[in-house]
């Protein structure tokens, strides 16, 4: 069965591009690839971009771009989605070229979040050079992971597991009647996770992983000096064992910045259930925010 192989890019709407440049480049270490008054394209590896920030009068994650292997797989998944009732738009060559991909379709998930499926994201001829010396863990694991809130966990689970081909990693119980589902599309412990919390919908956080703990430590020092609002303190997760902290982005959602995420080997992986999100740390600064 054709399936998604990882998170390829995200498109973000933002009121303040200047704040985003400082946040993404000076704190996280992403490299600015294209800068105009209305747009900021950011690199984290050999790809032409991974994060596309666009000036808007609203804030938030506008698009999640999921990668597939090629044109046959793209069409197979698109047809599967249509058979299940999703309205799928096949992009023309101009739209694909604007995304710097070879093929593209788009549709909305059960929450209304715009998703794009693509193949062939352009490689840059320029070497990736991080302003902070960061080296991001991408490659076979994609650019990172997404955590999303949804009012209909069953519909979200069906979309990602039965139609897009994600596989179950594990569950975390957040409290009475509240649990998160963690799914992988490659060797990364999870590329997508979701949970149903009353009154919450949309992307809660994106995760970017670097290959050295000291990079996380240096960024954490900058955060403590005021580089970005803290959402959750430095800590270690139970299920993927990531050492990380969470900060609020200029667009309101959060970024988890971490090191040391667990890898999945599907030949011997068995999903389990956890009773807590973290072994230590990750203390939320806002007591009303869910501990995810």
Buried (B, 14 or more C-beta within 10 A) or exposed (E): EBBBBBBBBBBBBBBBBEBBBBBBBBBBBBBBBEEEEEEBBBBBBBBBBBBBBBBBEEBBBBBBBBBBEEEEBBBBBBEBBEEEEBEBEEBEEEBBEEBBBBBBBBBEBBBEBBBBBBBBBBEBEEEBEBBBEBBBBBEEBBBBBBBBBBBBBEEBBBBBBEBBBBBBBBBBBBEEEBBBBBBBBBBBBBBBBBBBBEEBBBBBBBBBBBEBEEBBEBBBEBBEEEBBBBBBBBBBBBBBEBBBBBBBBBBBBBBBBBBBBBEBEEEEBEBEEBEEBBEEBBEBEEEEBBBB
